[in-house]
């Protein structure tokens, strides 16, 4: 992981104002990194905070899956996702898949302002870092019983 991180910024609708406020506070640090956002969140971060964000599709329209694809293909280093645990989401399965693949790929995940604050103030945030990548060879090479 380079010193210039590839950071995904995502927020559910009810949490977008909190992410915008957080990003405004940390704009000077965030603008040193390559930022990605789901459609609406990324557009708001560009318009309201002035950050250069590569926008994907809106989360419910496939943006969460696009983020997952970037993670699987080594295109993201950090996921900051201000998710709303109190509101049902129509794309909840996509959100769970995004969080799951982040865990599988050992991507740091901040799911609220407190964890995002810890991330951005960590000395690891501004320098190179080599994460321990999981070894899934045992899983990949397992013997699967024929169902017939």
C-alpha positions as CSV (number, residue, x, y, z in Angstrom):
1,X,0.0,0.0,0.0
2,X,1.6,3.3,-1.1
3,X,1.8,6.4,1.0
4,X,-0.9,7.8,-1.4
5,X,-3.9,5.7,-0.5
6,X,-6.8,4.7,-2.7
7,X,-9.7,5.5,-0.5
8,X,-13.4,4.7,-1.0
9,X,-15.8,7.1,0.6
10,X,-19.4,5.8,0.9
11,X,-22.4,6.9,3.0
12,X,-26.0,5.9,3.3
13,X,-28.5,8.8,2.7
14,X,-29.0,9.6,6.4
15,X,-25.3,9.6,7.0
16,X,-24.2,11.8,4.0
17,X,-24.2,15.0,6.0
18,X,-22.0,13.5,8.6
19,X,-19.5,12.2,6.0
20,X,-19.5,15.6,4.3
21,X,-18.8,17.3,7.6
22,X,-16.0,14.8,8.4
23,X,-14.5,15.2,4.9
24,X,-14.6,19.0,5.2
25,X,-12.7,18.7,8.5
26,X,-10.1,16.4,6.9
27,X,-10.0,17.9,3.4
28,X,-6.3,18.8,3.6
29,X,-5.4,15.2,4.3
30,X,-7.9,13.5,2.0
31,X,-6.9,15.6,-1.0
32,X,-3.4,14.0,-0.9
33,X,-5.0,10.6,-1.7
34,X,-6.9,9.1,-4.6
35,X,-10.6,9.1,-3.7
36,X,-13.5,7.0,-5.0
37,X,-17.1,7.4,-4.1
38,X,-20.4,5.8,-5.0
39,X,-22.4,8.1,-7.3
40,X,-24.4,10.4,-5.0
41,X,-21.8,10.5,-2.2
42,X,-18.9,11.2,-4.5
43,X,-20.8,13.9,-6.3
44,X,-21.7,15.6,-3.0
45,X,-18.1,15.4,-1.8
46,X,-17.0,17.1,-5.0
47,X,-19.7,19.8,-4.9
48,X,-19.8,20.6,-1.2
49,X,-16.2,19.8,-0.1
50,X,-14.2,20.4,-3.3
51,X,-12.6,17.0,-3.3
52,X,-11.6,15.3,-6.5
53,X,-13.5,12.0,-6.3
54,X,-13.8,9.3,-9.0
55,X,-17.5,8.6,-9.0
56,X,-18.9,5.2,-9.5
57,X,-22.6,4.3,-9.9
58,X,-25.0,5.1,-7.0
59,X,-24.8,2.3,-4.4
60,X,-28.3,0.8,-5.0
61,X,-27.6,0.9,-8.8
62,X,-24.4,-1.1,-8.6
63,X,-21.9,1.2,-7.0
64,X,-21.4,-1.0,-4.0
65,X,-20.6,-3.9,-6.4
66,X,-18.2,-1.7,-8.4
67,X,-16.4,-0.9,-5.1
68,X,-16.2,-4.6,-4.4
69,X,-14.7,-5.2,-7.8
70,X,-12.0,-2.6,-7.2
71,X,-11.2,-4.2,-3.9
72,X,-11.0,-7.7,-5.4
73,X,-8.7,-6.4,-8.2
74,X,-6.4,-4.5,-5.8
75,X,-7.8,-1.1,-6.7
76,X,-8.6,0.2,-3.2
77,X,-6.7,0.4,0.1
78,X,-9.2,1.7,2.6
79,X,-13.0,1.8,2.8
80,X,-14.7,4.6,4.8
81,X,-18.4,3.8,4.9
82,X,-20.6,5.8,7.1
83,X,-23.5,3.3,7.1
84,X,-26.8,3.8,8.8
85,X,-27.5,0.8,11.1
86,X,-31.0,2.1,12.0
87,X,-32.5,2.3,8.5
88,X,-33.4,-0.6,6.3
89,X,-31.5,-0.4,2.9
90,X,-33.0,-1.7,-0.3
91,X,-29.5,-2.8,-1.4
92,X,-28.6,-4.3,2.0
93,X,-27.2,-7.5,0.4
94,X,-24.8,-5.4,-1.7
95,X,-23.7,-3.5,1.4
96,X,-23.0,-6.8,3.2
97,X,-21.1,-8.1,0.2
98,X,-19.0,-5.0,0.1
99,X,-18.2,-5.3,3.8
100,X,-17.5,-9.0,3.5
101,X,-15.1,-8.7,0.5
102,X,-13.3,-5.9,2.3
103,X,-12.8,-8.3,5.3
104,X,-11.8,-11.1,3.0
105,X,-9.2,-8.9,1.2
106,X,-7.9,-7.4,4.5
107,X,-9.0,-3.9,3.6
108,X,-9.3,-1.5,6.6
109,X,-12.9,-0.5,7.1
110,X,-14.2,2.5,9.0
111,X,-17.9,2.3,9.5
112,X,-18.5,5.4,11.5
113,X,-16.9,8.8,12.3
114,X,-15.0,7.5,15.3
115,X,-13.2,4.7,13.4
116,X,-12.6,7.1,10.4
117,X,-11.0,9.6,12.9
118,X,-8.7,6.9,14.1
119,X,-7.8,5.9,10.6
120,X,-7.0,9.4,9.3
121,X,-4.9,10.3,12.4
122,X,-2.9,7.1,12.4
123,X,0.7,7.3,11.4
124,X,0.1,4.5,8.9
125,X,-2.4,6.7,7.0
126,X,0.4,8.9,5.6
127,X,3.1,6.3,4.8
128,X,3.6,3.0,3.0
129,X,2.2,0.0,4.6
130,X,2.4,-3.7,3.8
131,X,-0.7,-5.6,5.0
132,X,-0.6,-9.3,5.7
133,X,-2.6,-10.8,2.9
134,X,-4.7,-13.8,3.8
135,X,-3.7,-17.1,2.4
136,X,-6.8,-18.8,1.0
137,X,-5.0,-21.7,-0.7
138,X,-6.4,-24.3,1.8
139,X,-9.9,-23.1,0.9
140,X,-9.2,-22.9,-2.8
141,X,-7.7,-26.4,-2.9
142,X,-10.3,-28.1,-0.7
143,X,-12.0,-31.2,-1.9
144,X,-15.6,-30.6,-2.8
145,X,-17.9,-33.6,-2.7
146,X,-19.8,-34.3,-5.9
147,X,-23.5,-33.7,-5.1
148,X,-24.8,-36.4,-7.6
